[in-house]
Amino acid sequence: MRKRLRTWWRRRKLERGYQKIAEADLGKSVGFTPIMRKWELMERDGYIELEDGEKRWLWP
């Protein structure tokens, strides 16, 4: 249980960081565009893989 919680927390922190970068890049904090930009940045850096709109984590 603790391992799952720590993994969830690390992923959450990582996503929040990339969300802030996407918001700064776009000048927009809500909507579809910042989410897609965040996923694009995370995929570029090798943290996730997008397949048919689903996010698969490559790094815990």
Secondary structure, DSSP 8 states (H G I E B T S, - for coil): -HHHHHHHHHHHHHHHHHHHHHHHHHT--SSHHHHHHHHHHHHHTTSEEEETTEEEES--
